[in-house]
């Protein structure tokens, strides 16, 4: 029986970001946190620095880690040397791809990254039919010879993706056994993604194999440095897995860090009485947004860089706009902000090592950051370097320093507002029905202006917003996903058959979770179906409710309603096809408690640190700088004001007011006119 979160006396969430690595610790009934600069050359160095002094007794610590190792390996194309084994005649499926193009009207062909070169793609004489019948079994001798050829080609990992293995994995398992016996890292498509669509299954499996050597080396270094602490790795699907599983399925960690932020946002927003929010995570290099309508929304189609991935992930849309986004003049003479970032090194000009103007430098020039309290005063920054960098850009475009800084912020806001529209308006949701929930080091500085442009009624800035993604790791649960392709008309699949198929997946979930130390009573199982009108190419996920007769067919009505919401029409009389059945299994674990604090209407005079000039529009206004640690529930703060804590700053523009709720959140709305 594995030690679980219930037994740990110290619980730690560690989130590695592009600029900072955040650590949140729950010990003796109290939360504490640390923020250190990330170390891109080896992310484990920053993890160890952040944990210094925390792991006095590693055996008593439970650590959930959100990592960017897989993401960076994909974006930088620094994975392992991969070989592909597939059915003879299908070696070029990856190279052919799909007809879809991201730039539909571009006259130039898209550049393609060849994940597995032709010399490492191997065909095997075998055949499984779509019905699942094995027409030609794998020759063990041929498989052994193939393993020798793959090793001679210098491959570190192998992706095995045979035709129709989702219907019957027997041939894939035979090949995988020989490859594993030869000492190779092996990704097997029928284990990772037992679904139809050959290209998506092959692409996901090959990408997983590409990441296996990288993740294997990283987890080795991490395990040695953590000295026996219980470690879990955050997935992209809102739950965590063991390091052993992460080594086998590293592709599931591709959105590991952003997923922790969405989980934390949902937990805090729901406790505060805001079940419907848009999470807005603005860090140093990028911004991640996700729509939460009571529950976290997931998707099965995503892309990291050039790599299409078909696995259950939180529906997160990312843009290259963050505090470190560089402002520059493009070839047409226009001001551009991002996606190029200054990162952690050299960082924004104010860090003292670089000289390129960034969004952080613009905020500093506008008085929306207090240089004496950056990272709680632990990190010295240089406002004069920000002014010099922004001033140099201002001279190039013929504007004043203040106008240029305002322009940088406005362009960054526009980029991030577009991301929010993608996950709301473009998917049939009105942003005016949602509150904006900003976090990350820079989220609170931009959120109120953006919410105003989008018509969102409230902005909820959580306490310790700069480390919320790490906090989210502490309130996550272990989650596993299971799927099986059906590919039958709904009329031909009775409720009893669906029930039987779901019970098989549930038995597998209980078995796997028991292996991780969780009892059946701890599990929450959610069933769903992927459905489409017969003849369509894409499907929609709808819940499946247990029950015989009409109750078991309620998914059809749910499908028609969701189709109408997404595409503005439905065809109730048209036959519906069930493409896949899906099961999400989550084990409910102990959580960091969230309790309301007693209120105090009177503002502690010590909360106002100073007054300072703040630029807003064409005006220079005097704004208060407040120490957030001295604010109490019931306190109100009128803008313009800066509310600072050691990890982040919230900017309250003029005409707005913030109220501190019982959980320490700043709830910012437009001030009522008297």
LINQUI-V160506 format. One record per backbone hydrogen bond with DSSP energy under -1.0 kcal/mol. CO is the residue of the C=O (numbers start at 1). NH is the residue of the N-H. Records with the same first field share a line. If there is no record, write none. Layout:
CO=NH, NH
This chain:
4=7
10=62
11=26
12=64
13=24
14=66
15=22
19=38
20=17
21=36
22=15
23=34
24=13
25=32
26=11
27=30
30=27
32=25
34=23
36=21
39=42
42=45
43=47
44=48
45=49
46=50
47=51
51=54, 55
54=56
57=60
58=61
60=9, 10
61=230
62=12
63=232
64=14
65=234
66=16
68=72
69=73
70=74
71=75
72=76
73=78
81=156, 157
83=159
84=122
85=161
86=124
87=90
90=93
92=96
93=97
103=106
113=115
117=120
118=121
120=84
122=86
124=88, 126
127=135, 136
129=132
133=129
136=127
139=143
140=144
141=145
142=146
143=147
144=148
145=149
146=150
147=151
148=152
149=153
150=155
151=154
156=185
157=83
158=187
159=85
160=189
162=165
164=167
169=173
170=174
171=175
172=176
173=177
174=178
175=179
176=180
177=181
178=182
179=184
180=183
185=158
187=160
188=191, 192
189=193
193=195
197=201
198=202
199=203
200=204
201=205
202=206
203=207
204=208
205=209
206=210
207=211
208=212
210=80
211=215
212=216
213=217
214=218
215=219
216=220
217=221
218=222
219=223
220=224
221=225
222=226
226=229
230=63
232=65
233=241
236=314
239=235
241=233
242=246
243=247
244=248
245=249
249=252
250=253
251=254
252=236
253=256
255=259
256=260
257=261
258=262
259=263
260=264
261=265
262=266
263=267
264=268
265=269
266=270
267=271
268=272
269=274
270=273
275=294
276=435
277=292
278=437
279=290
280=439
281=288
282=442
283=323
284=324
286=283
287=319
288=281
289=317
290=279
292=277
293=295
295=293
297=315
299=313
302=309
304=307
307=304
309=302
313=299
314=316
317=289
319=287, 321
322=325
323=360
324=342
325=359
326=338
328=336
330=333
334=330
336=328
340=326
342=347
348=351
349=352
350=382
357=327
358=362
359=363
360=364
361=365
362=366
363=368
364=367
366=615
370=373
373=376
374=379
375=378
382=385, 386
383=387
384=388
385=389
386=390
387=391
388=392
389=393
390=394
391=395
392=396
393=397
394=399
400=404
401=405
402=406
403=407
404=408
405=409
406=410
407=411
408=412
409=413
410=414
411=415
412=416
413=417
414=418
415=419
416=420
417=421
418=422
419=423
421=426
424=427, 429
425=428
430=433
431=434
435=278
436=460
437=280
439=282
442=445
443=446, 447
444=651
446=450
447=451
448=452
449=453
450=454
451=456
458=436
459=668
461=666
464=467
465=440, 468
467=471
468=472
469=473
471=474
477=240
478=587
480=585
482=583
484=581
488=578
489=492
490=493
494=498
495=499
496=500
497=501
498=502
499=503
500=504
501=505
502=506
503=507
504=508
505=509
506=510
507=511
508=512
509=513
510=514
511=515
513=518
514=517
519=522
520=523
522=588
524=586
526=584
527=544
528=582
529=542
530=579
531=540
532=577
533=536
540=531
542=529
549=552
550=553
553=556
554=558
555=559
556=560
557=561
558=562
559=563
560=564
561=565
562=566
563=567
564=568
571=574
575=534
576=490
577=532
578=488
579=486
580=530
581=484
582=528
583=482
584=526
585=480
586=524
604=607
605=608
607=627
610=625
612=623
614=621
616=619
619=616
621=614
623=612
624=642
625=609, 610
626=644
627=630
628=631
632=635
633=600
635=660
637=658
640=624
641=652
642=626
643=650
644=628
648=645
650=643
652=641
653=656
655=671
656=639
657=669
658=637
659=667
660=634
661=664
662=597
665=661
666=461
667=659
668=459
669=657
